[in-house]
Structure formats: structure tokens, C-alpha cells
Amino acid sequence: MALKLVFMGRLADSAGTAEREVAAVPSIAALIAGLEPDLSAALGGPKVKIAVNGKIVADRAIFTLRDGDEVAFLPPVSGG
């Protein structure tokens, strides 16, 4: 039972890799809390968007993860 994590942009630098696999957990909060402290802090902010299986999660507090899900972390976009 596992989740595939995908880190986009500068978040891949924070994670040290663009992708990794972790043991499945039931919630996004549990997933983020189980990562390294610096990475957890980088991913936990409200400006980081999270997509599960290609769809942006509107409310990460109530979203339930399932075995095999792909969870992508998208950094804030800037520029113009």
C-alpha cells in the first residue's frame, strides 16, 4: 500500500527529488506530517496547491487518500 508523491518546481528541490513513494496514509495532513520537518513546512502552506490523481484538492482538511493515489504538490506561481 503506497502513495506516489510528485514535487513540482522548487518543491522538487526542497524534496531532493521530483518523485517518491511513501506508505499510504488516510489524509493529506498525515501525509505532510510524516515527511521531513523542512519539507513538511514547505508543503504545508496555503499557497501550495495539491492535486490528487490530476485534480486539484479544494479542501485538504477533509480529503481522504487511497492506496495507489498520486499526490502532486504545486508551488505558488509568480511572474507576469
C-alpha positions as CSV (number, residue, x, y, z in Angstrom):
1,M,0.0,0.0,0.0
2,A,1.6,3.2,-1.2
3,L,1.2,6.7,-2.4
4,K,3.2,8.3,-5.3
5,L,4.3,11.8,-4.4
6,V,5.2,14.3,-7.2
7,F,7.0,17.5,-6.4
8,M,6.8,20.3,-9.0
9,G,9.2,23.2,-9.5
10,R,11.1,24.5,-6.5
11,L,9.3,21.9,-4.3
12,A,11.4,19.2,-6.0
13,D,14.5,21.0,-4.8
14,S,13.1,21.0,-1.3
15,A,12.3,17.3,-1.5
16,G,15.6,16.4,-3.1
17,T,13.7,14.5,-5.9
18,A,10.8,15.0,-8.3
19,E,9.0,11.8,-7.2
20,R,9.0,9.4,-4.3
21,E,6.8,6.6,-3.0
22,V,5.6,6.5,0.6
23,A,3.4,4.3,2.7
24,A,-0.3,5.0,2.3
25,V,-1.9,7.2,4.9
26,P,-5.6,8.3,5.2
27,S,-5.2,12.1,5.0
28,I,-3.2,14.9,3.4
29,A,-2.4,16.2,6.9
30,A,-1.0,12.8,8.0
31,L,1.0,12.6,4.7
32,I,2.6,16.0,5.2
33,A,3.2,15.5,8.9
34,G,5.1,12.2,8.1
35,L,7.7,13.9,5.9
36,E,10.9,15.6,6.9
37,P,10.3,18.7,9.0
38,D,11.7,21.2,6.4
39,L,9.8,19.6,3.6
40,S,6.6,19.4,5.7
41,A,6.9,23.1,6.4
42,A,7.4,23.9,2.7
43,L,4.4,21.8,1.7
44,G,2.0,22.8,4.5
45,G,1.4,26.4,3.5
46,P,-1.9,27.6,2.0
47,K,-0.2,28.8,-1.2
48,V,1.0,25.3,-2.2
49,K,-1.7,23.6,-4.3
50,I,-2.3,19.8,-4.0
51,A,-3.6,17.6,-6.8
52,V,-4.7,14.0,-6.3
53,N,-4.8,11.9,-9.4
54,G,-4.7,15.0,-11.6
55,K,-7.4,17.0,-9.8
56,I,-6.8,20.0,-7.5
57,V,-8.0,19.3,-4.0
58,A,-10.3,22.1,-2.8
59,D,-10.3,21.3,0.9
60,R,-7.2,19.3,2.0
61,A,-8.6,19.1,5.6
62,I,-11.4,16.7,4.6
63,F,-9.9,14.9,1.6
64,T,-9.4,11.1,2.0
65,L,-6.4,9.5,0.3
66,R,-6.5,5.9,-1.0
67,D,-3.8,3.3,-1.7
68,G,-2.3,4.0,-5.1
69,D,-3.2,7.7,-5.3
70,E,-0.8,10.1,-7.0
71,V,-0.4,13.3,-4.9
72,A,1.2,16.2,-6.6
73,F,2.5,19.3,-4.8
74,L,2.4,22.5,-6.9
75,P,4.3,25.6,-5.8
76,P,2.9,29.1,-5.9
77,V,3.1,30.6,-9.3
78,S,4.6,34.1,-9.8
79,G,5.7,36.3,-12.6
80,G,3.9,38.2,-15.2
